[in-house]
Amino acid sequence: METEAKGKACALSLRRVTTGIVFLFLVLFSLSPVYADRGLITVSPEVSVYEPGQKAIVAWNGQEEILILSTDVTSSRETLVLELLPLPSEPKVEVASFLSFEEVQRLIWEEGVNLYRDKSFNEVQASSVQVVFHEKIGAHDITVVSATEADELIDWVEDFLQANDVDESVSLGDFEPVVKDYMGRGFRYYVLDLITVTTDERSVDPILYQFSSNFLYYPLVITSPVQGETEITLFLLTEGKVNKDYQPMRRAYYQILGENSKPIEFVLSKGDLSKIDLRIGELFEEGAWLTVLTYEGSLGSLTRDLMIAEDALDLATPVDIEVILPSTLIALCILLGAACTLAGVVCTFLITRSKKGASTSG
């Protein structure tokens, strides 16, 4: 009987341990439950990199920007489509990885857990249009052109589409006012990205664009002639803190049961930035603020681009403090160590001298 009771107790204990292990793995892999002194709650960021829509990581240090762009696309039939991206300066175009978005998502969940743990928890040439870059990168056939006249750019793009047997689902005439607007604002470089779209919605392999800019920039107006709804998620990385919404974008929040919602904004170290992408880590000398902006609604309502000047950021941030503080502590430790060593030497000298004096007097 005693052996049987011990066996049942052992089985019950093992069941509890197994349940605990399973629960632990659920916590580790979902990163959504959070322990709290008032019980188990769900920390839910208002964003997911796996949902359909436009996703971009926008890293800007005041002079240079890295834009990692991924778009979810679908069509009623397989076809070749063109994406047009206006940029303020000539970009360097390189392949990126969706793992960058997954790393950002992981950091956001991790911060949410930490935040509430202690509470509750092709090429046709024409006139002014010049091809400056052309390369196939994965599923992308990318051409970068420089242009100074909107009419000539539209004509060039029409020839470009015909040369590549691309059906126009939207009349290019609808884009002429938008292109003229960008031209009037000094945008001279345009990325033409040909991708094959199928009936299955999927995330197109991300592409990294690196270019000079004296303002943080993400184009929105260029998609306004297109009909339909969209969801946009932007992960901003800046030296200063983004303190407000930038219509039509708004800041995303952690949704906390029983707590006031808090914006998703926190400081990442240079090491964290390098984990997202090594090129982003090289962009910042120290750390950077991560802020998430989102939009959900009609494409036709996108009447302004996201443009943030440096003086609009709060530069009085913990970035410098976090970098300076460790070095200050190291310096203090060195000074204290030197002081302790000196004190030890003095004490040894005094003790030795005292012993010698006592020996002489004896």
Protein Blocks (a to p, Z undefined) as FASTA:
>chain_A
ZZmmmmmmmmmmmmmmmmmmmmmmmmmmnomaccdfebccddddfbdfkbgcddddddde
hjaccdddddddddfbdcddddddddfbdcddddddfklmmmmmmmmmmmmmmmmmmmng
paddehjbccfbdcdehjbccdddddfbfklmmmmmmmmmmmnopacfbdfklmmmmmmm
mmmnopabdcdddddddfbdcdddddddddddfbdcddfklmmmpgcddddddddddfbd
cfbdcdfbdcdddddehiacddddddddfklmmmmomklmmmpmbbcddddddddddfkl
mmbccdddfklpcfbbfklmmmmmmmmmmmmmmmmmmmmmmmmmmmmmmmmmmmmmmmmm
ZZ
